[in-house]
C-alpha cells in the first residue's frame, strides 16, 4: 500500500516487508533505487522538482522518520511502523553476511566509509565488502568511479553523499552501474564509524531522535527548522 505525504509517495511497509522487497530486487538482478523519506527530504522535495521526480520513480520509498509516519497516520493512512534508514542498512548488512550479497560502501569524508566497512565486518562476520570509496570527487573522476563500482559485481550499493545529492547521483548513474539495489544512506556511515552517536533507544521510541541530534550537534539548528515547517505544512494540507 502507498500513501502521499505533502505529495511525496511513501510505501506503507514494515521493516520486515521492506527487507523482503529489497531481497527480491537482488534476486531479480535489475537496477532498483531505494529511498528513505524523512521530514527533511519531504520538505526538500517541495521546492526541488528533480528530487520529487526521483522519489516518484523510486522502486520503494520507506517511511524513515517519525514525522513521516505521523503525517501519514494523520491523513488516515495506517503506516505500520517507522523504517529507519540506519536500521534498514543494518538489516541488509546482516542479510548480506547470511546470503553472500556483495556490498559497496561509497561516500562520506575520507576514511569514514572504510571505518564503516570495517565495523560491518566485525558486526556481521562473513560479510563481503566489495569495495570502499570516500565521497569526494570531481566530474572528471566520475566515469572511473562508476567503472570501479560496476566491475565489482555489487549487489547492494550504499551511498552516503547527503540528501539530495546521493539520490540525484544514483538516479543519474544507476543504469550504468547496473547494481540490483542502490540506497542513499545519509549519515549511516558516520554512526557506524563512531563519529556520530545515535539517540538512545528510549528517545527513538518517543520520536525524540531529532532532539538528541540537535543537542549533540547544535549546528544542525538551521536544518532542524524543516521539522516545524513540515508539521505546519501537513496540518495546513489536511485543512484543504
Secondary structure, DSSP 4 states (H G I P E B T S, - for coil): -EEEETTEEEE---HHHHHHHHHHHHHH-S-EEEEEE-HHHHHHHHH-HHHHHHHHH-SEEEE-SHHHHHHHHHTT--------HHHHHHHHHHHHHHHT-EEEEEESSTTHHHHHHHHHHHHSTT-EEEEEE-S---GGGHHHHHHHHHTT--SEEEEES-TTHHHHHHHHHHHHHT-SEEEE-TTHHHHHTTSSPPPPHHHHHTT-HHHHHHHH-GGGHHHHHHHHHHHHHHHHHHH-
